[in-house]
Amino acid sequence: MGRGTPGGDTLRLKILAGAADSLANSDPERALALLQESGEAAGSNPDSESSSVSQTDSLLRQIFAALAANDPAATAERVAGLPQKQRSGAMTGYLTNVFLTDPAAATARCQSWLADPATQADLPAAWARSFSWGHGAGIRDPAAMLDAIPELNDAVDPYVLSTWAKADPQAAAGWIEKRLEAGEKIPLGDKGILAELAISKPEFTADWVTSLPEGPLRKSAAETLTANWAAFDPAAAREWTQSLPAGELRSAAEVGLKRTGEPKRIPR
């Protein structure tokens, strides 16, 4: 198939994107040039463009993380000049790197992007994705940035919460409490944060669970706590469950114990 056909565009796009992927860390400038060229190829075929969005986004994260490692200030300036559909991935890459190497600069840049009508809509999701372990976020604590930029509280998602719980589980739990008190929804995703709290701070988590208002979160937290706690300290998990009064919370804790092979019913 020729270059002018839809099939040719798709093949060329894959070749260019593959070359960009191999160079993303070692030669990000060349990788970005190839990626832009692959975007032009996709532009003549809407089907190939839509199928490559997630791949392009992932490559931009890698490329701009590598660029930021060399020259963070210049890299941040380049983000605003990108096409809108590429901006969020580039922002994520920049923040993935600079959040750890220079948190003050990352905070200032987020404030700048949030104040700019051209970039403000892209920032929240990009900021949240910069916490993803899937592309090298590592352990990070968003507390200082959330204090400086309260608007980002609404962008906190399961990525942010799970990595926050690794850095400071008590602060992450406190954030959840405050959001509940304010009547806000809590983005638990696959409940990774609840498992993290149970593993890192089981005694603290046990007290925290009992302080939560009745509802699905409290039940889920109790079940996740005992399921994980019993895996490494079954006696403590059983003792806590037995200390609970009969009712919804104790029933949820018992379900968690069952998941780790504990007795199906605890004597009352």
C-alpha positions, 0 to 999 in steps of 0.5 A: 500500500502506498503512502497516500492510502489509509493503510500506508498512513497507518504503517508509516505512523507505526514506524515513526512512532516506534522510532520515537519510542526508542529515542524518547529517553536517549535523544528526546529532541529527535524523538519529538521531531519523529513524533510530530512527523508521525502526527502529520501522517495520521492527520490524513487519516482520522482512523489512524489518528484516533487509534494513536492518541494514547500511544502519542500521549505516552510518548510525549510523557517520556519525551518531555520528562527527558527534556525537563531533566536537561532544561526544565525552564525551557521545556515548560515554555515549549509545552504552551506552544504545542498543539492542544491535543499534545499539551496534556501529555507533555505537561505530564512528562514535565511534572513527572520529572520536575515535581521531584527535582524542584518542587517549588518550580513545579508549583510555580509552573502549575500556577502559571498554567492554571492562570493561562486560559490556553493551558488551564484546562489541560493542567488538572488531569496532567498533574494527576497523571504525573503521580502514576507509577506506570510511567515512573512517578515514584513516591511523592507527596502532594500536600505542599502543592495542594496547599499552594494551589487549592484548585488542584484538590478537585484533580486528586484521583486514585493515582495521587491518593495511592502514591500519597499514601506511600509517602504520608499515609496519615496525611492522605487519610486526613485529606479524605476525611476533610473531603468527606466533611465538605460533602465531596466525593472521594476518588478511590478507583481500585481502592489502592489507597485503602490497601496502602493504609492497611499495610503501612499503618494498620493500627492508625487505619483501624482507628481512622476507619471507625471514625469515618461516617457510615456508608460504602467507604467505611465498609470498604475500608474495614474490609480492605483493612482486615484482608491486608492486615490479616496477611501479615498479622492475623491475630491483630486483625482478628482482635480488632474485628472482635472489638467491634460492636455487632453491625455493618462495620464488624460484618465488613471486617469479617468479610475481609478476614474471610478473604485471607482464610480466617474463620468464616464467623467470629464468636460474638 
